[in-house]
Amino acid sequence: MQAKPEYRDREETEVAVLDALADRGEDGMTVFELRSSVEVDIDTLESALANLKADDLIEATDDGDGTHIVPDSDVIGPETENEATTIVDRIRDRLPL
């Protein structure tokens, strides 16, 4: 899974965080798991998380074992790309160029 198309015009790190969280769904991820998944320095990750939290796109919950970050349910979308792009790609594949 990945973030819906309307959330993909954000900063690259923010989109990567949303995609990583979408893969984990309701389980969420810790900051350490996110850092290894997104592969950015901690300051960049912290900034991205702050922006996403300010826009209510993520939630941080403490379940007793640590803090887990989960995406808002409206953020997660289908795995397919933009439909217009897919149709264009199909047409291009069929034309003998």
C-alpha positions in Angstrom: 0.0 0.0 0.0 1.0 3.6 -0.3 -0.2 7.1 0.4 -3.1 8.3 -1.7 -2.2 10.5 -4.8 -3.4 13.7 -3.1 -0.7 13.3 -0.4 2.1 12.5 -2.9 2.9 16.2 -3.7 4.5 16.7 -0.3 8.2 16.7 0.4 10.0 13.5 -0.6 10.8 12.4 3.0 7.2 13.0 4.1 5.9 10.8 1.2 8.4 8.1 2.1 7.3 8.2 5.7 3.6 7.9 4.7 4.4 5.0 2.3 6.3 3.2 5.0 3.5 3.7 7.5 0.9 2.6 5.0 2.8 -0.7 4.6 2.5 -1.4 8.3 -1.2 -0.3 8.6 -2.6 -0.3 12.1 0.5 -1.7 13.7 2.5 1.5 13.0 6.2 1.9 13.4 8.6 3.3 15.9 10.9 6.2 15.0 13.8 3.8 14.8 11.9 1.5 12.3 10.9 4.6 10.3 14.5 5.8 10.2 15.8 2.5 8.9 13.0 2.3 6.4 13.2 5.8 5.0 17.0 6.0 5.3 17.3 9.7 6.2 19.1 11.4 9.1 17.2 11.9 12.3 16.8 15.7 11.9 15.2 15.3 8.5 12.9 12.5 9.8 12.0 14.6 12.9 11.0 17.6 10.6 9.0 15.3 8.3 7.1 13.8 11.3 6.4 17.2 12.8 4.9 18.4 9.5 2.8 15.3 9.1 1.6 15.5 12.7 0.7 19.2 12.3 -1.4 18.4 9.2 -3.1 15.5 11.2 -1.8 12.9 8.8 -0.2 10.7 11.5 -0.8 9.9 15.1 1.7 8.9 17.8 0.4 6.4 20.3 2.1 5.0 23.4 1.1 1.4 23.9 3.3 0.7 26.9 6.0 -0.9 24.8 7.0 2.4 23.2 5.7 5.0 20.9 4.2 3.9 17.6 3.4 6.2 14.8 0.4 5.3 12.6 -1.0 6.9 9.6 -4.5 8.5 9.5 -6.9 6.1 7.8 -7.7 8.7 5.1 -4.0 8.7 4.0 -3.7 5.1 2.9 -4.7 4.4 -0.6 -4.5 1.7 -3.3 -1.2 0.4 -4.6 -2.0 1.4 -8.2 -0.6 4.6 -9.7 -2.6 7.4 -11.1 -5.2 6.0 -13.5 -4.5 8.5 -16.3 -0.8 7.5 -16.3 -1.7 3.9 -16.4 -4.0 4.4 -19.5 -1.3 6.4 -21.3 1.2 3.7 -20.5 -1.1 1.0 -21.9 -1.6 3.0 -25.1 2.1 3.7 -25.5 2.8 0.0 -25.1 0.4 -1.0 -27.8 1.6 1.5 -30.4 4.5 0.3 -32.5 7.0 3.1 -32.0 
